[in-house]
Amino acid sequence: MHTLTSTIAGHPDFVKTVHVVPAAVTVHTWVDNVRYAGSRKDVLEASRKVDELAARSKVTWKDADTRTASTRYEFIGVDWDHQGRKVGISARLSKKLARDLEEVRKGAMSASGLETLGGRLLHASAIVGVYVGEFYFALKFLRRLTNALNRGEKAVDQTVRLSGSVQRLLDGWVRAVLEKRRMPVAARVPSLTVFVDASLEGWGGVLVDVATNAIEVLGSRWSRKEKGLHINELEALAFELCVSAVPDKYAGGTVTVVVDNTTVQGVARKGACLRSQTLNYAVVNGLTRLRHMNISLSVRWVKSAGNPADLPSRVPLSAISDKNMADMALAVRQFLTGDMGLVV
């Protein structure tokens, strides 16, 4: 079915050149749906061509007579607004979440209803940028419920009573998504690169201004209590501390955080970690601060040997020499230029 749809859509991977839509048009095809992206003129030309191919193949498109080029539409639960450069949750998904909220406030839902709610919340949170780790215990509750359903320990129609704490968390999660609704998507200029590292002795960070190449080195020693934490949790605390040090002048820009710990990298990308409450909240606190500053974040990985933040995580800042600073500056340049295979 997907092959048939792609062929009728004039997708360049499926048809001869004579039937391909204009080169300036991007074609997205699903099982029974086609979306074109490009200028209005090119999209309308692609639409005319697809109608010709459909007629030759005796295929009928639903609502073909009302189809038009649009800069705003809803698809797979997402409200795409190209003119306003925003994305949000669709009206249909919003209505479903509002109904779910009413059920949550009753204090009980079916197991299948809760599983569905969990899926909707994860999808909606990803659309509008709500970090699911903020609702750590609600997420753990939903995962345990799903595991119980998969193991056959609960029936899909079984009524599940919600404790007061779970009820409040789910209520807050749904409201957080519904209140945010739409998120701006704007082209941004990279403004800051932040290298992060932790050792069993302390944490370190190197902030690099992309425009000026100016470098600021951060770091401190762990307290006795912190030294008892797992290294992954220390890396997460280092992430939070370094992100919290991002100056206000970078608000509205783009920050790239570079880590040599794949666990922290994964949690920062997912927005949650259910294995460690300490790790989860450390990363989410950092992410939340960047969100409040309207900063677009990307997280990358570097080999430990090429991480300039390694040194300040191991020695006091007062012990860092001019030669050490030169070595860190070299490591920064090597990362930013992609030398020595340090970036993946």
C-alpha positions in Angstrom: 0.0 0.0 0.0 2.8 2.4 0.8 4.5 1.6 -2.5 1.3 2.3 -4.3 0.8 5.6 -2.5 4.4 6.7 -3.1 4.0 5.9 -6.8 0.8 7.9 -7.2 2.4 10.7 -5.2 5.2 11.0 -7.8 7.9 10.2 -5.3 11.3 10.3 -7.1 12.3 6.9 -5.5 9.3 5.2 -7.1 8.5 6.6 -10.5 10.1 7.6 -13.8 11.4 11.1 -14.2 8.5 12.2 -16.3 6.1 11.5 -13.4 8.2 13.0 -10.6 6.8 16.0 -8.8 8.8 19.3 -9.1 12.3 19.0 -7.7 11.7 21.9 -5.2 8.9 19.9 -3.5 9.6 17.5 -0.6 7.3 14.4 -0.7 6.3 12.6 2.5 4.2 9.5 2.1 2.5 7.2 4.6 0.3 4.1 4.1 -2.6 6.1 2.6 -1.6 9.7 2.9 0.6 12.2 1.0 2.1 15.5 2.2 3.9 17.9 -0.1 6.1 20.7 1.3 7.4 23.7 -0.8 6.2 26.9 -2.3 2.5 27.3 -3.0 3.1 27.2 -6.8 5.1 24.0 -6.7 2.8 22.3 -4.3 -0.2 23.0 -6.5 1.7 21.7 -9.5 2.5 18.5 -7.5 -1.1 18.2 -6.5 -2.2 18.5 -10.2 0.3 15.8 -11.2 -0.8 13.4 -8.5 -4.4 13.8 -9.6 -3.4 12.8 -13.1 -1.5 9.8 -11.8 -4.4 8.8 -9.6 -6.9 9.1 -12.5 -4.7 6.9 -14.7 -4.4 4.3 -11.9 -8.2 4.5 -11.1 -7.4 5.6 -7.5 -9.8 7.9 -5.7 -8.6 10.4 -3.1 -10.8 11.3 -0.1 -12.0 14.9 -0.3 -10.1 15.5 -3.5 -12.3 18.3 -4.5 -11.7 20.3 -1.4 -7.9 19.7 -1.2 -5.9 22.9 -1.2 -2.4 24.2 -0.4 -2.1 25.3 3.2 0.4 26.7 5.6 -1.4 25.3 8.6 -2.8 21.8 9.1 -3.2 19.0 11.6 -1.6 15.6 11.1 -0.8 12.7 13.5 -1.9 14.8 16.5 0.3 17.8 15.6 -0.9 21.3 14.6 1.6 22.4 12.0 1.7 26.2 11.6 4.4 27.1 8.9 3.4 30.7 8.6 3.6 31.3 12.4 6.5 29.0 12.7 4.9 27.0 15.5 3.9 23.5 16.3 1.3 22.4 18.8 -1.1 19.6 19.7 -4.0 19.2 17.4 -7.6 20.2 18.4 -8.6 16.5 18.3 -5.7 15.4 20.7 -6.5 18.3 23.0 -10.2 17.2 23.3 -9.1 13.6 24.1 -6.7 14.8 26.8 -9.4 17.1 28.2 -11.7 14.0 28.5 -8.9 12.0 30.0 -8.4 14.8 32.6 -12.1 14.5 33.6 -11.6 10.7 34.2 -8.4 11.2 36.2 -10.2 13.6 38.5 -12.8 10.9 39.2 -10.0 8.9 40.9 -10.3 5.7 38.8 -9.8 4.6 35.2 -9.6 1.4 33.3 -6.2 -0.1 32.8 -6.5 0.3 29.0 -7.6 3.9 29.5 -4.5 4.7 31.6 -2.3 3.0 29.0 -3.8 5.1 26.3 -3.5 8.3 28.4 0.2 7.5 28.9 0.8 7.2 25.2 -1.1 10.5 24.5 0.9 12.3 27.2 4.3 11.1 25.9 3.3 12.2 22.3 1.9 15.6 23.4 4.9 16.3 25.7 7.3 15.7 22.8 5.3 18.1 20.6 5.2 21.1 23.0 8.5 20.5 24.9 7.2 19.3 28.3 9.9 17.3 30.0 8.3 14.0 31.1 10.9 13.6 33.9 9.1 16.4 35.7 6.4 13.8 36.4 8.8 11.1 37.5 6.4 9.1 39.8 3.5 9.3 37.4 5.7 8.0 34.6 6.9 5.1 36.9 3.2 4.3 37.7 2.3 4.2 34.0 5.3 2.0 33.2 4.5 -0.5 35.9 0.8 -0.6 34.8 1.9 -1.3 31.2 4.3 -4.0 32.3 1.5 -5.6 34.3 -0.8 -5.6 31.2 1.9 -7.1 29.1 2.5 -9.9 31.6 -1.2 -10.6 31.9 -1.3 -9.6 35.5 -4.1 -7.0 34.8 -7.1 -7.2 32.4 -7.5 -4.3 30.0 -11.0 -3.6 31.3 -9.9 -3.8 35.0 -10.6 -0.6 37.0 -7.5 0.9 38.5 -7.9 3.2 41.6 -5.6 6.2 41.5 -3.9 7.2 44.7 -4.0 10.9 45.6 -0.4 11.5 44.7 -0.7 9.7 41.3 -4.0 11.6 40.6 -2.4 14.9 41.3 0.7 14.1 39.1 -1.4 13.0 36.2 -3.7 16.0 36.6 -0.7 18.3 36.6 0.9 16.5 33.6 -2.2 16.8 31.4 -2.7 20.5 32.4 0.9 21.3 31.7 0.5 19.9 28.1 -2.9 21.6 27.5 -1.7 25.0 28.9 1.4 25.1 26.7 -0.5 23.9 23.6 1.9 25.5 21.0 5.6 26.0 20.8 7.6 28.3 18.5 10.0 26.8 16.1 12.6 29.3 14.9 15.8 29.2 13.1 18.5 30.0 15.6 22.2 30.9 15.5 24.5 28.7 17.6 25.6 30.8 20.5 27.3 28.6 23.2 29.0 25.3 23.5 29.2 23.8 27.0 31.6 20.9 27.8 30.6 19.0 30.9 32.5 16.3 32.9 32.5 14.8 36.4 35.0 12.7 38.3 34.8 11.1 41.8 36.5 14.3 43.1 34.5 17.1 41.5 32.8 18.5 38.4 34.1 20.7 35.6 32.8 22.7 32.8 34.1 24.7 29.8 31.9 27.3 28.2 32.8 28.4 24.7 31.2 31.5 23.0 30.8 30.4 19.4 31.1 34.0 18.0 34.2 35.0 19.9 35.8 31.7 20.9 36.1 33.1 24.4 36.5 30.3 27.0 35.3 30.2 30.6 36.3 27.4 32.9 34.1 26.2 35.8 34.5 23.6 38.5 34.4 22.6 42.1 34.8 19.7 44.5 32.0 17.3 45.6 30.7 17.4 49.1 31.1 14.3 51.3 27.5 13.3 50.6 27.8 13.8 46.9 31.0 11.6 46.8 28.8 8.7 47.7 26.7 8.9 44.6 27.1 6.8 41.4 29.3 8.3 38.7 26.3 8.6 36.4 24.5 10.6 39.0 27.6 12.8 39.5 27.7 13.4 35.7 24.1 14.4 35.8 24.8 16.9 38.7 27.6 18.3 36.6 25.2 18.7 33.7 22.8 20.7 35.9 25.6 22.9 37.4 27.1 23.7 34.1 23.8 24.5 32.4 22.8 26.6 35.4 25.9 28.7 34.8 24.8 29.7 31.2 24.7 33.5 31.3 21.4 35.3 30.6 22.8 37.0 27.5 22.4 33.6 25.7 18.6 33.6 26.2 16.8 32.8 23.0 19.8 31.3 21.4 21.2 27.8 20.8 23.3 25.9 23.3 25.2 22.7 22.5 26.1 20.6 25.6 28.9 18.1 25.1 29.3 15.2 27.5 31.4 12.0 27.6 28.7 10.1 29.5 26.1 8.3 27.2 23.7 7.9 30.1 23.4 11.6 30.7 23.3 12.2 26.9 20.3 9.8 26.6 18.4 11.2 29.6 18.9 14.8 28.3 17.5 13.7 24.9 14.5 11.8 26.4 13.8 14.2 29.2 13.5 11.5 31.8 15.2 8.6 33.6 13.3 6.1 35.7 16.4 4.3 37.1 17.5 7.1 39.3 15.5 9.8 40.9 18.7 11.9 41.5 19.9 11.5 37.9 16.4 12.3 36.6 15.8 15.5 38.5 19.4 16.8 38.0 19.1 16.6 34.2 15.5 17.8 34.1 16.3 20.8 36.3 19.0 21.8 33.8 16.6 21.3 30.9 13.9 23.3 32.6 16.3 26.3 33.1 17.2 26.3 29.4 13.5 26.1 28.5 12.8 29.1 30.7 15.5 31.0 28.9 13.9 30.0 25.6 17.1 28.2 24.6 17.2 25.5 21.9 19.4 22.6 23.2 21.4 19.9 21.4 23.4 17.3 23.3 26.5 15.7 21.8 29.1 13.1 22.9 32.8 13.4 23.0 35.5 10.8 23.9 36.7 11.3 27.5 40.2 11.9 26.2 39.0 14.8 24.1 36.8 16.4 26.7 38.4 19.7 27.9 36.2 19.7 31.0 38.0 16.6 32.3 40.8 18.6 34.0 38.7 21.1 36.0 36.7 18.1 37.3 39.9 16.6 38.8 41.9 19.5 40.0 41.0 22.9 41.7 40.6 25.8 39.3 43.5 27.6 41.1 45.8 24.8 40.0 45.1 25.1 36.3 48.1 26.6 34.5 48.4 28.6 31.3 49.6 25.4 29.6 46.5 23.6 30.8 44.3 26.4 29.4 46.1 26.1 26.0 45.5 22.3 26.0 41.8 22.8 26.8 41.6 25.4 24.0 43.2 22.9 21.6 40.7 20.2 22.6 37.8 22.7 22.0 39.1 23.4 18.5 39.5 19.8 17.7 35.9 19.1 18.7 34.4 22.0 16.9 36.4 21.2 13.7 35.8 17.4 14.0 39.5 16.5 14.1 40.8 13.2 15.5 37.4 11.5 15.2 36.2 12.8 18.6 32.6 13.5 17.6 29.9 10.9 17.0 
